[in-house]
């Protein structure tokens, strides 16, 4: 059973902390207009293949950027190069406008003023919570003790200072790992899927607490995640990565509402897709005509829209609602399946045209029976039009 007691900080002994002091990080004068972290044209090859392909990004002091993408797209490799545990084949990495690594010059990882947090927390099981947080701190024993007490108090774990990691819950271990990473006051924090091992019920709270503490410290953060919800919740900017490249960068609102391509839309939510052929800057669909600016005649296009932007209306003796400029024309389909998802219901329709299946989400409980005829409409201002690739 886990012990929990209030720690007497005056009882902290000098042997609770490392006797060896680490060499201080390289001191650098920040250029007033320079980003805190800047990555320029980073390339990494494995077996001749570019797993990181010309990646560039920058993070302002105190801001959070999420490197978001599917597994295997090069996110963690990018993080490893910035941390200094892997060496790029091309490109530069700068902190506060000062070069810390290119293909010739390289500041050692421990002197980059960059903190690291990993998915498994990587706490030392044989060290107490206090000694874990103090690991790698320089300065006098008194200074180390003050910093450890300050951070553990801020994450609400000061009373666990003499406990060991196995005596803590997963959420408590995550907060210890955060305190340890922040202890040396890094300019930049790199976080690789740090919340994925937590229970869903704890995750949102821990994420919010972590973000608040990082903001208080003024630390710039690069967070790697494959979860769009996590990126939307935490990021000032999202860098969407695919096949080793950053395909789009921007604020969460802009990434979600102005996606670069069909794959970008689909990464954040389920999508419905209609295809058509452009004629006179228009494409005909069962929902009426759509404008296709910039697309030549004869081009095939995808019309992409999310299930929450599909309207549903009842069948009235074979008729649906009247067309409107916002919703266009209605199209008829039969309910194929309806599922209650908690705060909303997901309804799938087999449309009368071309046997296409479309999805719609509606608030609360709406579970029409399979085979029920209904009419669907699509909001024109929530549709994205992209040329068909391939």
Residue, then its C-alpha position, 0 to 999 in steps of 0.5 A: x500500500x502506498x504511504x502518504x505523509x507530509x514531508x518535512x522539507x527541513x529534513x532533506x539531507x544532502x545525500x538526497x541529491x547528487x554530489x556531482x554537479x553537471x556542467x552548466x548549459x551554454x549561455x547565449x544571448x537571445x536575439x530580441x526577434x529570434x524564435x526560442x526554437x527554430x528548425x531549418x530544413x531538417x533532413x534525416x535518412x534511413x537506408x536512403x529513405x527520407x524519414x524526415x524531409x525538409x522540416x522547418x518550424x519555429x516556436x516563440x517563447x512561452x508558446x506550444x507547438x504540436x507536431x501532429x501526425x500518424x505513427x511513422x510519419x517522422x515526428x519522434x525522429x524530428x524530436x530526437x534530432x532537436x534533443x541531440x540524441x540523433x544527428x540530422x543529415x541536413x539542416x540547422x537547429x537554433x535556440x534563441x537565435x544561436x546555432x546548436x547543431x548543424x552537420x558540422x557543429x554540435x552542442x552536446x545534448x546536456x548543454x542545449x537547455x532543452x528538457x525532455x518528457x517521454x511517454x514512459x516518464x523514465x523515472x529512476x525507480x531506485x531514487x526517491x521523488x525528490x532525488x528524481x527531480x534533483x537529478x541533473x541539477x547544478x548549483x549548491x545543495x541549498x539551491x537544489x533543495x529549493x528548486x525541488x521543493x518549489x516544483x513539487x509544491x507547484x505540482x501538488x506532490x511535495x508530501x511525496x518527496x521521500x516516496x519512490x516512483x512505484x508508490x505513485x499513481x500514473x498521473x502522479x508519476x507524470x507530474x514528477x516527470x514534468x517537475x524533473x524536466x522543468x527543474x533545470x529551467x530549460x528554454x525548450x521542452x520536448x514532449x513525446x506522447x507524454x499523456x498516452x499512458x494515462x487513463x482517459x478520465x485523468x488525461x484532460x486534467x493532467x494535460x491542463x495542469x501541465x500546460x498551465x505550469x509550462x506557461x507559468x515557467x515561460x517554457x517553449x514547448x514542442x509536443x509530439x502527438x498522434x491525437x488531434x484532440x490533444x493538439x487542439x486542446x494544448x497547441x498555440x500552433x499545429x504542424x501537421x506532418x505526413x510522410x516526413x514532411x510538414x504539410x500544413x502549419x497554423x492555429x488549431x482553428x485555421x488548421x481545422x477550418x481551412x485544411x490543406x487537402x482531403x487527408x488533412x480534413x480526414x485526420x481531424x474527423x470522419x468525412x463524407x466525400x462526393x466526386x464530380x467533374x468540373x464543367x464551367x467552374x461548376x460540378x453537379x451533385x445530388x445536393x445541387x451545383x457546387x462552385x469549383x474556382x480555379x479548377x479546369x473543365x474536365x477535372x475530377x474533384x472531391x467535395x469533402x464535408x464532415x458528418x456534423x455539417x449534414x442536415x437531416x429532415x423527414x420524408x413527407x410523402x416522397x418530398x423533402x425540404x425546399x432548397x436554400x442558398x445555404x443548404x442547397x438541394x436535399x438528397x434522399x437516402x435510407x437509414x442503414x445504421x444508427x448508433x448512440x455515441x453519448x453526447x450525439x448519435x451517428x446515423x449512416x445513410x445509403x443514398x438513392x444515387x450511386x449507392x453512396x453511404x454518407x454519415x451524419x451526427x446529430x446531438x442527443x439521442x436520435x436512432x431512426x430504424x434501418x430502412x427509414x427514408x430521410x432527406x439530407x442537406x449539406x452546408x455549402x460553407x462547410x464543404x471543402x473542394x480538392x482536386x482528385x489525386x491520382 
